[in-house]
Amino acid sequence: MSGFEQALLYLNDPYNWTRPNGILELLRQHLAISTVAVLAAVVVAVPVGIALGSSGRGRGAVVVLSNVSRAVPTLALLTLFAVSPIGFGARATTIALAVFAIPPILTNTYVGFRGVDADVREAAKAMGMSRRQVIARVEFPLALPLVMTGVRTAAVQVVATASLAALVAGGGLGRIVALGFGQQDYGQIIAGAILIAALALLTEAALVVVSWALTPGPKRLPFLSTPRRADAGAPEPTAAAVPL
Amino acid sequence: MLNAHAGGPTVFAADAAPNPWFDPSYVVDHWDSIMGYLGEHIRLTVGAVVIGSLIALPLAVLARRSRFLAGPVLALSTIIYTIPSLAMFAFIFPFTGLSAKTVLIGLALYSLVILVRNFLTGLQGVPADVREAARGMGYGSLRLFWQIDMRMALPTFMAGLRIATVSTVALTTVGVLVGHGGLGQLIVGGFNANFYRAEIVTGALGCVLLALVADVLLAGVERLLTPWARVRT
């Protein structure tokens, strides 16, 4: 396939990496937009998820939010923010991506805090812990694996969808693909696709390691451990399980 | 990328003309082309989900039978999941070109990945006792699969189908990359036509409505197919 050979040539040319608007600059844009979007979503979604999850209220709202967010195309949201008074550019893209990152984090945080054993909560209260202490020292560590799952899915989703911004004049690595289509340059299209896919897979892998390192308790190596048979094929309980 | 057609030689539509978010006259005037895009959107979604389930079902059956297969199948599906749609379509594009086939193959892959997981979960959820009992009653493996496994796993299957359908509806819009994005054509078309908001909003709302209608329809089908579940409530 000559397209793939051309892609290797494109990726092998140092000038394509270092020039203005080259791969490195677009990568930096891509990562900056994604990082800000995910952090903003964490700041909004985690406290709300904790409040709803530890009090047990708002279950219906969380379910509806995660279902409806699946039906809204990311491309539509990116475009709508771009033509709104915010104007197109990095800011509109960041806001649209942050909005999309909220449901998976919120749902997983909610499910994580909801899943804390009532006996454990009871025991902590009996030991004289205040409500704040119970949340911070008992519930949060127990819910952390699920919270991190939410952050990981959101981050991979954001890194992946940030490439769609290029379809509506945004920045990031998607621009290489869009430019390739504009110039009918197969090599460039494939090269951009390889970069985007690699970045998404690396984000996933990196966050698996991070959440493994953060999780308290006995650790199993993330890539070596085999999931128990019972939950081997279990789909994730959230809006998370959606291609991007 | 921006091929803006301004009304006059010097006046840009964005500056001079009002650009409302909602414009019923746009929908009325462009009814035929909107319906055309909607038709393409529905064809792509239905085609992808049908192809996806036809491949996913045998895969899930195989994966249940041997644990050695289940691992790789699930690992591969996680990797395919993670590949962004833009990259996926770009990878398929050199083989199929600027045709709806490119979008169809990509969407079918994604729905396949969702469905395999749900089908496998559903099949694994069939209690061993029930299968044992059926076998004791003389059920052959085909009848066991069709009359016991399929029915016991139906709710999980339908949940998978609903998730796959709704997310495929949303994902079809990315097909604009190769010019076959269904209602996504309206979204990006409106953007390129000097940020014409009415067209963009029509495309976006159309997608959301289509997803909701599809979800409700599938929920209805599930109700029809599982008459025993209605009694319990």
Interface residues (C-beta under 8 A of the other chain):
Chain A: M1 G3 F4 N67 V68 R70 A71 V72 P73 T74 L75 A76 L77 T79 L80 A82 V83 V156 V159 A160 T161 S163 L164 A166 L167 V168 A169 G174 V177 A178 G180 F181 G182 Y186 I189 I190 G192 A193 I194 I196 A197 A200 L201 E204 T226 R229 A232 G233 A234 P235 A241 V242 P243 L244
Chain B: M1 L2 A63 R67 A70 G71 L74 I79 I80 Y81 T82 I83 P84 S85 L86 A87 M88 A90 F91 F93 P94 Y110 V113 I114 R117 N118 L120 T121 Q124 G160 I163 V166 S167 V169 A170 L171 T172 T173 V174 V176 L177 V178 G184 I187 V188 G190 F191 F195 R197 I200 V201 G203 A204 C207 V208 A211 L212 D215
